[in-house]
Amino acid sequence: MYLKAREPVVLNFNAFMSFNPDPKSEYNDQLIRATNMTVSAIRFMKTFRAGYLEPEVFHLNPEKSDTEIFKKIIRFVPSSVSWFGAYMVNAYPLDMSQYFRLFNSTRIPKLDRDELYTDEKAKHLLVLRNGNFYVFDVLDRDGNMLEPSEIQAHLKYILSDNSPAPAFPLGYLTSENRDTWALLRKNLLENGNEEALQKVDSAMFCLSLDDFAIKDFVHLSHTMLHGDAANRWYDKSFNLIITKDGTAGINFEHSWGDGVAVLRFQNEVFKDSTKTPAISPQSQPASVDSSRAVQKLDFKLNDALKAGITKAKQKFDATVESLSLNLIQFQEGGKELLKQKKVSPDAVAQLAFQMAFLRQYDQTVATYESCSTAAFKHGRTETIRPASVYTKKCSEAFVKELSKHSTEELQNLIVECSKYHGRLTKEAAMGQGFDRHLFSLRYLALSKGLALPDFYQDQAYARLNHNIISTSTLVSPAVQLGGFGPVVSDGFGVGYQVQDDWIGCNVSSYPARNGKEFLQCIYKSLEDIFNVLKGKKIGS
């Protein structure tokens, strides 16, 4: 599905998650944080490749299974039966097959269908700054990591390089339509850039160093979701972006994996770089010759490539110009209060989105919520369909018929929505959703040259897959906020998190929709829901 899509990856597929600042403010210096996070990322990669990374497990009963004793016992049980021991205490190991694509991986543009490329032998890091490309080895010939002080020295060298920005920044090509980019890449290869492109594609990951500080959360979202394409390589499995003031985030390409794998990586990198940082503000860079160790990549561009980059930049700038990002933090309650009231926090957030859209546009539309199916081998995602007869009934009661319902009736409607949403979530997580099933049948029919059944030509099927409200949630101590672009031109992209005592929403939209107003309606909906759950009477 991802690899055959021809739309640009940026804004259409790539998502972002930004890190919380380092709790020790003096460590939020660009060079210090870039060094510490790079070292922690390499530590994570080495731990994973050595087979020592703790498995990802879903604990239904953490008191029994998420304990040191259980981990010690299960470690010595043969793998052929260890799953049964975990099953007995309601612990479910999750699929981790996506993880190997985190490193040394790139999505390669090809006509009709892209390819994923991974080269685990490569030992270098790709660093982008001011639109210039630099590479240097972070592992020695035996696969051991360089001393952190050496990595610091090389990054310092790059940060102090005052080479001008290239007149034709290559990064823009990765923001193009995939077929257009595939043809331009072919031209690049034929024009003597094979070695330089190989360095980019095989690099461990892309570290993007931006030369400005973050002004506010909206600026942060724009920077991490798209930024300046000159200083990104959107095809890499991920770009680790660090700005002048040490604000850090990850922009990741979506075909190779999902948020679950990226989140595990972010959690580990944040924990390791803040708890056991490789260098401190007092650390001195190693006395090494960085001018020899660091290679600046030069690309040979003919007129067709220059024209291609110019056109890509124009398209990218116009798209970004039309994108709005807006945020709110609802501070009047969160997960704790909702659990006390015995309703699902996720169900309440989704109900608020339905209520908000009804209030703003007086209708119910196709809504998408992503759910991980990592409980299955090679599991990716399934769709939860949050817009239901229950949310419609509840939303209409709050928005249109408030005077007809008592507080108790409204509470019951919220509880009904919560129960049904819980059922949908469980079905999706256990592979009982319908979206992926229908997608697979359609794919099989097309691949065998069969005529598509009438069902797929139905207008209702087209409307169901035109997801005007697309949503995704991830909560983590490492993540400050996350977001993604709308999946349709008249849609909203809603990244949200329900924390213990607050709820955050990050909404993206194009001119066809008013994201600011939608957020105001979400805020009003959350306010009403929380007041009703607290037993207060609300006014329209």
C-alpha positions as CSV (number, residue, x, y, z in Angstrom):
1,M,0.0,0.0,0.0
2,Y,2.7,2.4,1.0
3,L,5.3,1.6,-1.6
4,K,2.9,1.8,-4.6
5,A,1.6,5.2,-3.5
6,R,2.9,7.9,-5.9
7,E,2.2,10.9,-3.7
8,P,5.2,12.6,-2.1
9,V,6.1,11.0,1.3
10,V,6.4,14.3,3.1
11,L,3.0,15.5,4.6
12,N,1.2,12.5,3.0
13,F,2.9,9.6,4.9
14,N,5.8,10.7,7.0
15,A,4.9,11.5,10.6
16,F,6.9,13.2,13.4
17,M,7.3,12.8,17.1
18,S,9.3,15.4,19.1
19,F,11.4,14.6,22.2
20,N,10.8,16.3,25.5
21,P,13.8,18.5,26.5
22,D,16.6,17.0,28.5
23,P,15.6,17.6,32.2
24,K,19.1,19.1,32.7
25,S,18.8,22.3,30.8
26,E,22.6,22.7,30.2
27,Y,22.4,19.4,28.2
28,N,20.0,21.0,25.6
29,D,22.9,22.5,23.7
30,Q,22.8,21.5,20.0
31,L,26.3,19.9,19.9
32,I,25.9,18.1,23.3
33,R,22.4,16.8,22.5
34,A,23.4,15.7,19.0
35,T,26.4,13.8,20.3
36,N,24.5,12.1,23.2
37,M,21.5,11.2,21.0
38,T,23.7,9.8,18.3
39,V,25.7,7.7,20.8
40,S,22.5,6.4,22.4
41,A,21.1,5.6,18.9
42,I,24.2,3.6,18.1
43,R,24.0,1.8,21.5
44,F,20.4,0.9,20.7
45,M,21.3,-0.4,17.3
46,K,24.2,-2.5,18.7
47,T,22.0,-3.9,21.5
48,F,19.3,-4.8,19.0
49,R,21.7,-6.5,16.5
50,A,23.4,-8.4,19.2
51,G,20.0,-9.9,20.2
52,Y,20.0,-8.3,23.7
53,L,17.2,-5.8,23.2
54,E,14.4,-6.5,25.7
55,P,11.4,-7.9,23.8
56,E,8.4,-5.7,23.3
57,V,5.6,-7.3,25.5
58,F,2.0,-6.3,26.0
59,H,1.2,-7.0,29.7
60,L,-2.5,-7.5,30.5
61,N,-1.6,-8.2,34.1
62,P,1.7,-6.3,34.7
63,E,1.7,-7.1,38.5
64,K,2.4,-10.7,37.6
65,S,4.4,-10.5,34.3
66,D,6.2,-7.2,34.3
67,T,8.5,-8.2,37.1
68,E,12.2,-9.1,37.4
69,I,11.4,-12.6,38.7
70,F,9.2,-13.5,35.7
71,K,11.8,-12.1,33.3
72,K,14.6,-14.2,35.0
73,I,12.5,-17.4,34.8
74,I,11.2,-16.9,31.3
75,R,14.8,-16.2,30.1
76,F,15.8,-19.9,30.8
77,V,12.7,-21.5,29.3
78,P,13.2,-22.8,25.7
79,S,11.7,-20.5,23.1
80,S,9.5,-23.3,21.8
81,V,7.5,-23.2,25.0
82,S,8.3,-19.8,26.5
83,W,5.3,-18.3,24.7
84,F,3.0,-20.6,26.7
85,G,4.6,-19.4,30.0
86,A,4.0,-15.8,29.0
87,Y,0.4,-16.7,27.9
88,M,-0.3,-18.2,31.4
89,V,0.4,-14.8,33.0
90,N,-1.4,-12.8,30.3
91,A,1.8,-11.4,28.7
92,Y,1.9,-11.2,24.9
93,P,5.2,-10.8,23.1
94,L,4.8,-8.4,20.2
95,D,6.2,-8.6,16.7
96,M,9.6,-6.8,16.3
97,S,10.3,-7.7,12.7
98,Q,10.2,-4.0,11.6
99,Y,13.1,-3.0,13.9
100,F,15.9,-4.1,11.5
101,R,14.7,-1.4,9.0
102,L,15.3,1.4,11.6
103,F,19.0,1.6,10.6
104,N,20.9,1.8,7.4
105,S,17.7,1.9,5.5
106,T,16.1,4.1,2.8
107,R,13.1,4.0,0.6
108,I,14.3,4.1,-3.0
109,P,12.0,5.7,-5.6
110,K,11.1,3.4,-8.5
111,L,8.5,3.8,-11.3
112,D,5.2,2.3,-10.2
113,R,6.5,0.9,-6.9
114,D,9.3,1.9,-4.6
115,E,11.8,-0.4,-2.9
116,L,13.2,-0.6,0.6
117,Y,16.9,-0.9,0.8
118,T,19.0,-1.8,3.9
119,D,22.8,-2.2,4.1
120,E,23.7,-3.4,7.6
121,K,27.4,-3.4,6.8
122,A,27.6,0.4,6.4
123,K,29.4,2.1,9.3
124,H,28.7,5.8,8.6
125,L,26.3,8.5,9.7
126,L,24.7,11.0,7.3
127,V,24.6,14.6,8.6
128,L,22.7,17.4,6.9
129,R,23.4,21.0,7.8
130,N,22.5,24.1,5.7
131,G,21.6,21.8,2.8
132,N,25.1,20.3,2.7
133,F,25.7,16.5,3.1
134,Y,28.4,15.1,5.3
135,V,29.3,11.5,6.2
136,F,31.7,10.0,8.7
137,D,32.2,6.6,10.2
138,V,30.7,6.1,13.7
139,L,31.9,2.4,13.9
140,D,35.4,1.1,13.4
141,R,36.4,-1.8,11.2
142,D,35.5,-4.3,14.0
143,G,32.1,-2.8,14.5
144,N,32.9,-1.0,17.7
145,M,31.5,2.5,18.3
146,L,33.9,5.5,18.0
147,E,34.7,7.3,21.3
148,P,31.9,9.8,22.0
149,S,34.5,12.6,22.1
150,E,35.4,11.7,18.5
151,I,31.8,11.8,17.4
152,Q,31.5,15.2,19.3
153,A,34.6,16.5,17.4
154,H,33.2,15.5,14.0
155,L,29.8,17.1,14.7
156,K,31.6,20.2,16.0
157,Y,33.6,20.4,12.8
158,I,30.3,20.2,10.7
159,L,28.6,22.8,12.9
160,S,31.5,25.2,12.4
161,D,31.8,24.7,8.6
162,N,30.7,27.9,6.9
163,S,30.2,26.5,3.4
164,P,27.4,28.3,1.7
165,A,24.1,26.5,1.2
166,P,24.0,24.8,-2.2
167,A,22.2,26.7,-5.0
168,F,20.3,23.5,-5.8
169,P,19.6,21.5,-2.6
170,L,19.2,17.9,-3.4
171,G,16.9,17.2,-0.4
172,Y,14.0,18.7,-2.3
173,L,13.9,15.7,-4.6
174,T,12.7,13.5,-1.8
175,S,9.6,15.7,-1.5
176,E,8.6,15.0,-5.1
177,N,6.0,12.7,-6.6
178,R,7.5,9.3,-6.5
179,D,7.6,8.6,-10.3
180,T,9.1,12.1,-10.9
181,W,11.7,11.5,-8.3
182,A,12.4,8.0,-9.7
183,L,13.2,9.4,-13.1
184,L,15.4,12.2,-11.6
185,R,17.2,9.7,-9.5
186,K,18.0,7.6,-12.6
187,N,19.4,10.8,-14.1
188,L,21.5,11.4,-10.9
189,L,23.0,7.9,-11.1
190,E,23.8,8.3,-14.8
191,N,25.4,11.7,-14.1
192,G,28.2,10.2,-11.9
193,N,26.5,10.4,-8.5
194,E,26.3,6.7,-7.7
195,E,28.9,6.7,-5.0
196,A,27.4,9.7,-3.2
197,L,23.9,8.4,-3.4
198,Q,25.1,5.0,-2.1
199,K,26.5,6.8,1.0
200,V,23.2,8.5,1.6
201,D,21.1,5.4,1.1
202,S,23.3,3.1,3.3
203,A,23.9,5.6,6.1
204,M,22.9,4.5,9.6
205,F,20.4,7.3,9.8
206,C,20.1,11.0,8.8
207,L,21.0,13.6,11.5
208,S,19.6,17.0,10.5
209,L,21.1,19.9,12.2
210,D,19.0,23.1,11.9
211,D,20.5,26.6,12.3
212,F,17.6,28.2,14.2
213,A,15.9,27.9,17.6
214,I,12.2,26.9,18.1
215,K,9.8,29.7,18.8
216,D,6.7,27.8,20.0
217,F,4.8,24.5,19.6
218,V,3.4,25.4,16.2
219,H,6.9,26.3,14.9
220,L,8.1,23.0,16.4
221,S,5.4,21.0,14.6
222,H,6.2,22.6,11.3
223,T,9.9,22.0,11.8
224,M,9.6,18.4,12.6
225,L,6.7,17.5,10.2
226,H,8.3,19.1,7.1
227,G,10.9,21.7,8.0
228,D,13.1,22.9,5.1
229,A,13.4,20.1,2.6
230,A,17.0,21.3,1.8
231,N,18.0,19.9,5.2
232,R,16.0,16.7,5.2
233,W,16.2,13.3,3.4
234,Y,12.6,12.2,3.7
235,D,13.3,8.8,2.2
236,K,15.6,7.7,5.1
237,S,13.9,5.4,7.6
238,F,14.2,8.4,10.0
239,N,15.7,11.9,10.3
240,L,16.8,12.8,13.8
241,I,16.3,16.6,13.8
242,I,18.1,18.8,16.3
243,T,17.7,22.6,16.2
244,K,20.0,25.3,17.4
245,D,18.5,25.3,20.9
246,G,18.8,21.5,21.3
247,T,15.1,20.8,20.5
248,A,15.0,17.3,19.1
249,G,12.5,15.3,17.1
250,I,12.1,12.4,14.6
251,N,10.5,12.5,11.2
252,F,10.1,8.9,9.9
253,E,9.2,7.4,6.6
254,H,6.2,5.1,7.0
255,S,6.5,2.2,4.6
256,W,9.1,0.2,6.6
257,G,7.3,0.4,10.0
258,D,4.9,2.0,12.3
259,G,4.9,4.3,15.3
260,V,5.3,1.5,17.7
261,A,8.9,0.7,16.6
262,V,9.9,4.3,16.3
263,L,8.4,5.0,19.8
264,R,10.4,2.2,21.4
265,F,13.6,3.6,19.8
266,Q,12.7,7.1,21.0
267,N,12.0,5.9,24.5
268,E,15.3,4.1,24.7
269,V,17.3,7.0,23.2
270,F,15.7,9.6,25.5
271,K,16.2,7.4,28.6
272,D,19.8,6.6,27.7
273,S,20.8,10.1,26.6
274,T,19.3,11.7,29.7
275,K,20.2,9.1,32.4
276,T,23.6,8.1,31.2
277,P,24.8,10.8,28.7
278,A,28.0,10.0,26.8
279,I,29.3,13.5,27.2
280,S,28.6,16.5,29.5
281,P,28.9,20.3,29.0
282,Q,32.4,20.0,30.4
283,S,33.5,17.3,27.9
284,Q,36.2,18.3,25.4
285,P,36.0,17.0,21.8
286,A,38.9,14.6,21.0
287,S,42.0,15.9,19.3
288,V,41.3,14.3,15.9
289,D,41.6,15.5,12.3
290,S,38.0,15.8,11.5
291,S,38.8,17.4,8.1
292,R,40.1,13.9,7.1
293,A,37.4,11.8,8.9
294,V,34.4,13.9,7.6
295,Q,33.6,13.7,3.9
296,K,31.4,16.4,2.4
297,L,29.4,14.9,-0.5
298,D,29.4,16.7,-3.8
299,F,26.7,16.0,-6.4
300,K,27.2,16.6,-10.1
301,L,24.0,18.2,-11.5
302,N,23.1,18.8,-15.1
303,D,20.5,21.2,-16.3
304,A,17.7,18.7,-16.2
305,L,18.5,17.9,-12.5
306,K,18.7,21.6,-11.6
307,A,15.3,22.2,-13.3
308,G,13.9,19.2,-11.4
309,I,15.2,20.6,-8.0
310,T,13.8,24.0,-8.8
311,K,10.4,22.6,-9.7
312,A,10.4,20.3,-6.6
313,K,11.1,23.4,-4.4
314,Q,8.3,25.4,-5.9
315,K,5.8,22.6,-5.3
316,F,7.1,21.9,-1.8
317,D,6.9,25.6,-0.8
318,A,3.4,26.0,-2.2
319,T,2.2,22.9,-0.3
320,V,3.8,23.9,2.9
321,E,2.4,27.4,2.5
322,S,-1.1,26.0,2.4
323,L,-0.7,23.7,5.5
324,S,-2.0,24.9,8.8
325,L,-1.0,23.4,12.1
326,N,-2.8,24.3,15.4
327,L,-2.6,22.9,18.9
328,I,-4.5,22.9,22.2
329,Q,-3.9,21.6,25.7
330,F,-7.1,20.8,27.6
331,Q,-6.0,21.1,31.3
332,E,-9.3,20.3,33.1
333,G,-8.7,16.6,33.3
334,G,-7.2,13.5,31.7
335,K,-6.8,9.8,32.0
336,E,-7.0,9.7,35.8
337,L,-10.5,11.3,36.1
338,L,-11.8,9.3,33.1
339,K,-10.7,6.0,34.6
340,Q,-12.3,7.0,37.9
341,K,-15.6,7.5,36.0
342,K,-15.0,4.0,34.3
343,V,-14.8,5.3,30.7
344,S,-12.1,4.7,28.2
345,P,-9.8,7.8,27.8
346,D,-9.3,7.0,24.1
347,A,-13.1,6.7,23.6
348,V,-13.7,10.1,25.2
349,A,-11.0,11.8,22.9
350,Q,-12.6,10.2,19.8
351,L,-16.1,11.2,20.9
352,A,-14.9,14.8,21.3
353,F,-13.6,14.8,17.7
354,Q,-17.0,13.5,16.5
355,M,-18.9,16.1,18.5
356,A,-16.6,18.9,17.3
357,F,-17.0,18.0,13.7
358,L,-20.8,17.9,14.1
359,R,-20.8,21.3,15.8
360,Q,-18.6,22.8,13.1
361,Y,-19.9,21.2,9.9
362,D,-23.2,19.7,11.0
363,Q,-22.3,16.2,9.7
364,T,-20.6,12.9,10.5
365,V,-17.8,11.8,8.3
366,A,-15.4,8.9,7.7
367,T,-13.0,8.7,10.6
368,Y,-9.8,6.7,10.9
369,E,-7.9,5.6,14.0
370,S,-4.7,3.6,13.7
371,C,-4.4,0.4,15.9
372,S,-1.3,-1.7,16.1
373,T,-1.6,-5.4,15.2
374,A,1.9,-6.3,16.5
375,A,0.4,-9.1,18.5
376,F,0.6,-11.0,15.2
377,K,3.7,-12.1,13.3
378,H,4.6,-9.3,10.8
379,G,1.5,-7.4,12.1
380,R,1.3,-3.7,11.0
381,T,-2.0,-1.9,11.7
382,E,-5.7,-2.2,11.5
383,T,-8.3,0.6,11.4
384,I,-10.6,1.5,14.3
385,R,-13.7,3.2,13.0
386,P,-14.5,5.7,15.8
387,A,-17.6,7.2,14.0
388,S,-20.5,5.0,15.0
389,V,-24.2,5.1,15.6
390,Y,-23.4,5.5,19.3
391,T,-21.1,8.6,18.8
392,K,-23.6,10.1,16.4
393,K,-26.4,9.7,18.9
394,C,-24.3,11.1,21.7
395,S,-22.9,14.0,19.7
396,E,-26.4,15.0,18.5
397,A,-27.7,14.9,22.1
398,F,-24.8,17.3,23.2
399,V,-24.8,19.6,20.2
400,K,-28.5,19.7,19.0
401,E,-30.8,18.4,21.8
402,L,-29.1,19.4,25.0
403,S,-32.3,20.6,26.7
404,K,-34.0,17.2,26.0
405,H,-31.6,15.2,28.1
406,S,-30.8,15.0,31.8
407,T,-27.1,14.9,33.0
408,E,-27.6,11.2,33.8
409,E,-28.9,10.4,30.3
410,L,-25.9,12.2,28.8
411,Q,-23.6,10.2,31.1
412,N,-25.2,6.9,29.9
413,L,-24.7,7.9,26.3
414,I,-20.9,8.6,27.0
415,V,-20.7,5.1,28.7
416,E,-22.3,3.4,25.7
417,C,-19.8,5.1,23.3
418,S,-17.0,4.0,25.6
419,K,-18.1,0.4,25.6
420,Y,-18.6,0.2,21.9
421,H,-15.2,1.9,21.2
422,G,-13.5,-0.6,23.6
423,R,-15.0,-3.4,21.6
424,L,-13.9,-1.9,18.2
425,T,-10.4,-1.4,19.6
426,K,-10.2,-5.0,20.9
427,E,-11.4,-6.3,17.5
428,A,-8.9,-4.3,15.6
429,A,-6.0,-5.3,17.8
430,M,-7.0,-9.0,17.5
431,G,-7.1,-8.9,13.7
432,Q,-10.9,-8.7,13.5
433,G,-11.2,-5.3,11.8
434,F,-12.6,-5.1,8.3
435,D,-10.4,-2.5,6.5
436,R,-7.2,-4.6,6.0
437,H,-9.3,-7.6,5.1
438,L,-11.1,-5.7,2.3
439,F,-7.8,-4.1,1.2
440,S,-6.2,-7.5,0.9
441,L,-9.1,-9.0,-1.1
442,R,-9.0,-6.0,-3.5
443,Y,-5.2,-6.3,-3.8
444,L,-5.5,-10.0,-4.6
445,A,-8.2,-9.5,-7.2
446,L,-6.1,-6.8,-9.0
447,S,-2.9,-8.9,-8.8
448,K,-4.7,-11.9,-10.4
449,G,-6.3,-9.7,-13.1
450,L,-9.8,-10.4,-11.8
451,A,-12.6,-7.9,-12.2
452,L,-13.3,-6.0,-9.0
453,P,-16.6,-7.0,-7.4
454,D,-19.3,-4.3,-7.5
455,F,-18.8,-3.7,-3.8
456,Y,-15.5,-1.9,-4.5
457,Q,-17.2,0.4,-7.0
458,D,-19.9,1.4,-4.5
459,Q,-20.0,5.1,-3.6
460,A,-20.2,4.2,0.1
461,Y,-16.9,2.3,-0.1
462,A,-15.2,5.3,-1.7
463,R,-16.6,7.6,1.0
464,L,-15.6,5.2,3.8
465,N,-12.0,5.4,2.5
466,H,-12.0,9.2,2.1
467,N,-10.9,9.7,5.7
468,I,-11.7,13.3,6.6
469,I,-10.8,12.8,10.2
470,S,-7.6,10.8,10.4
471,T,-6.3,10.2,14.0
472,S,-3.4,8.6,15.8
473,T,-2.3,8.6,19.4
474,L,1.0,7.7,21.2
475,V,1.8,8.5,24.8
476,S,5.3,8.3,26.2
477,P,7.5,10.0,28.8
478,A,10.0,10.8,26.0
479,V,7.6,12.4,23.6
480,Q,6.4,16.0,23.8
481,L,4.1,15.9,20.8
482,G,3.5,14.2,17.5
483,G,1.6,14.8,14.3
484,F,1.1,14.2,10.6
485,G,-0.5,15.8,7.6
486,P,-4.2,15.4,6.6
487,V,-4.6,12.2,4.4
488,V,-7.1,14.0,2.1
489,S,-7.2,17.7,0.9
490,D,-10.5,18.3,2.8
491,G,-9.4,16.5,5.9
492,F,-7.9,16.9,9.4
493,G,-4.8,15.1,10.6
494,V,-5.2,14.7,14.4
495,G,-2.3,13.7,16.6
496,Y,-3.4,13.5,20.2
497,Q,-2.3,12.3,23.6
498,V,-4.4,11.7,26.7
499,Q,-2.1,12.2,29.7
500,D,-2.9,11.7,33.4
501,D,-4.3,15.2,33.9
502,W,-4.5,16.8,30.5
503,I,-5.3,16.1,26.9
504,G,-3.2,17.5,23.9
505,C,-4.3,17.8,20.3
506,N,-2.2,18.7,17.2
507,V,-4.4,19.3,14.1
508,S,-3.2,19.7,10.6
509,S,-5.4,21.0,7.7
510,Y,-5.4,22.6,4.3
511,P,-7.5,25.6,3.2
512,A,-10.6,23.5,2.6
513,R,-11.0,23.1,6.4
514,N,-10.5,25.4,9.4
515,G,-8.3,23.7,11.9
516,K,-8.3,26.5,14.4
517,E,-12.1,26.4,14.7
518,F,-12.1,22.6,14.8
519,L,-9.8,22.7,17.8
520,Q,-12.0,25.2,19.5
521,C,-14.9,22.8,19.0
522,I,-12.8,19.9,20.3
523,Y,-12.1,22.0,23.4
524,K,-15.8,22.8,23.9
525,S,-16.7,19.1,23.5
526,L,-14.1,18.0,26.0
527,E,-15.3,20.6,28.4
528,D,-18.9,19.4,28.1
529,I,-18.0,15.7,28.4
530,F,-15.9,16.3,31.5
531,N,-18.6,18.5,33.1
532,V,-21.2,15.9,32.5
533,L,-19.0,13.1,33.9
534,K,-18.5,15.3,37.0
535,G,-22.3,15.5,37.3
536,K,-22.5,19.2,36.3
537,K,-25.3,20.5,34.2
538,I,-24.1,22.2,31.0
539,G,-25.5,25.0,28.9
540,S,-25.6,24.9,25.1
